[in-house]
Amino acid sequence: MDLSSALYLGVTFGLFVVFLLIVIRTYSKKRKEEGERAKYRMLDDD
Protein backbone atom coordinates (compact mmCIF):
# COMPACT_ATOMS: atom_id res chain seq x y z
CA MET A 1 0.00 0.00 0.00
CA ASP A 2 1.49 3.32 -0.99
CA LEU A 3 1.32 6.60 0.92
CA SER A 4 -1.72 8.01 -0.88
CA SER A 5 -3.77 4.87 -0.19
CA ALA A 6 -2.82 4.92 3.49
CA LEU A 7 -3.68 8.62 3.73
CA TYR A 8 -7.06 8.06 2.04
CA LEU A 9 -7.81 5.18 4.38
CA GLY A 10 -6.80 7.26 7.41
CA VAL A 11 -8.98 10.21 6.41
CA THR A 12 -11.94 7.90 5.73
CA PHE A 13 -11.54 6.19 9.08
CA GLY A 14 -11.19 9.58 10.82
CA LEU A 15 -14.40 10.89 9.27
CA PHE A 16 -16.19 7.70 10.31
CA VAL A 17 -15.03 8.20 13.91
CA VAL A 18 -16.24 11.82 13.87
CA PHE A 19 -19.61 10.66 12.53
CA LEU A 20 -19.91 8.06 15.30
CA LEU A 21 -19.09 10.65 17.95
CA ILE A 22 -21.77 12.99 16.60
CA VAL A 23 -24.37 10.20 16.60
CA ILE A 24 -23.48 9.08 20.12
CA ARG A 25 -23.61 12.65 21.44
CA THR A 26 -26.90 13.37 19.69
CA TYR A 27 -28.71 10.29 20.95
CA SER A 28 -27.36 10.21 24.52
CA LYS A 29 -30.00 10.44 27.26
CA LYS A 30 -28.55 13.58 28.84
CA ARG A 31 -28.62 15.48 25.56
CA LYS A 32 -32.12 14.26 24.73
CA GLU A 33 -33.59 16.13 27.69
CA GLU A 34 -31.85 19.33 26.62
CA GLY A 35 -33.13 18.96 23.04
CA GLU A 36 -36.68 18.32 24.16
CA ARG A 37 -36.58 21.39 26.40
CA ALA A 38 -35.60 23.58 23.44
CA LYS A 39 -38.36 22.08 21.29
CA TYR A 40 -41.05 22.83 23.85
CA ARG A 41 -39.67 26.32 24.41
CA MET A 42 -40.09 27.00 20.68
CA LEU A 43 -43.64 25.67 20.77
CA ASP A 44 -44.49 27.91 23.72
CA ASP A 45 -43.36 30.96 21.75
CA ASP A 46 -46.08 30.38 19.13
Residue frames as qw, qx, qy, qz and C-alpha x, y, z in Angstrom:
[[0.000, 0.892, 0.451, 0.000, 0.00, 0.00, 0.00],
 [0.441, 0.356, -0.022, 0.823, 1.49, 3.32, -0.99],
 [0.149, -0.159, -0.402, 0.889, 1.32, 6.60, 0.92],
 [0.342, -0.076, -0.203, -0.914, -1.72, 8.01, -0.88],
 [0.619, -0.268, -0.676, -0.295, -3.77, 4.87, -0.19],
 [0.469, -0.277, -0.656, 0.522, -2.82, 4.92, 3.49],
 [0.009, 0.078, 0.174, -0.982, -3.68, 8.62, 3.73],
 [0.481, -0.171, -0.433, -0.743, -7.06, 8.06, 2.04],
 [0.624, -0.301, -0.721, 0.002, -7.81, 5.18, 4.38],
 [0.340, -0.200, -0.523, 0.756, -6.80, 7.26, 7.41],
 [0.198, -0.015, -0.019, -0.980, -8.98, 10.21, 6.41],
 [0.580, -0.228, -0.578, -0.527, -11.94, 7.90, 5.73],
 [0.579, -0.303, -0.705, 0.275, -11.54, 6.19, 9.08],
 [0.179, -0.112, -0.350, 0.913, -11.19, 9.58, 10.82],
 [0.365, -0.123, -0.215, -0.898, -14.40, 10.89, 9.27],
 [0.638, -0.282, -0.678, -0.232, -16.19, 7.70, 10.31],
 [0.449, -0.250, -0.626, 0.586, -15.03, 8.20, 13.91],
 [0.065, 0.034, 0.125, -0.989, -16.24, 11.82, 13.87],
 [0.523, -0.202, -0.473, -0.679, -19.61, 10.66, 12.53],
 [0.613, -0.301, -0.723, 0.101, -19.91, 8.06, 15.30],
 [0.274, -0.178, -0.479, 0.815, -19.09, 10.65, 17.95],
 [0.272, -0.069, -0.109, -0.954, -21.77, 12.99, 16.60],
 [0.626, -0.254, -0.600, -0.429, -24.37, 10.20, 16.60],
 [0.551, -0.268, -0.691, 0.384, -23.48, 9.08, 20.12],
 [0.111, -0.118, -0.320, 0.933, -23.61, 12.65, 21.44],
 [0.374, -0.136, -0.296, -0.869, -26.90, 13.37, 19.69],
 [0.714, -0.266, -0.520, -0.386, -28.71, 10.29, 20.95],
 [0.336, 0.026, -0.756, 0.562, -27.36, 10.21, 24.52],
 [0.308, -0.662, -0.683, 0.016, -30.00, 10.44, 27.26],
 [0.301, -0.552, -0.233, 0.742, -28.55, 13.58, 28.84],
 [0.056, -0.148, 0.358, 0.920, -28.62, 15.48, 25.56],
 [0.113, -0.442, -0.795, -0.399, -32.12, 14.26, 24.73],
 [0.226, -0.721, -0.552, 0.352, -33.59, 16.13, 27.69],
 [0.179, -0.505, 0.077, 0.841, -31.85, 19.33, 26.62],
 [0.005, 0.046, 0.655, 0.754, -33.13, 18.96, 23.04],
 [0.165, -0.586, -0.781, -0.140, -36.68, 18.32, 24.16],
 [0.215, -0.668, -0.361, 0.614, -36.58, 21.39, 26.40],
 [0.073, -0.319, 0.313, 0.892, -35.60, 23.58, 23.44],
 [0.071, -0.283, -0.795, -0.532, -38.36, 22.08, 21.29],
 [0.210, -0.689, -0.687, 0.099, -41.05, 22.83, 23.85],
 [0.203, -0.575, -0.116, 0.785, -39.67, 26.32, 24.41],
 [0.010, -0.074, 0.527, 0.846, -40.09, 27.00, 20.68],
 [0.180, -0.473, -0.803, -0.315, -43.64, 25.67, 20.77],
 [0.238, -0.675, -0.526, 0.460, -44.49, 27.91, 23.72],
 [0.146, -0.339, 0.139, 0.919, -43.36, 30.96, 21.75],
 [0.032, -0.244, -0.705, -0.665, -46.08, 30.38, 19.13]]
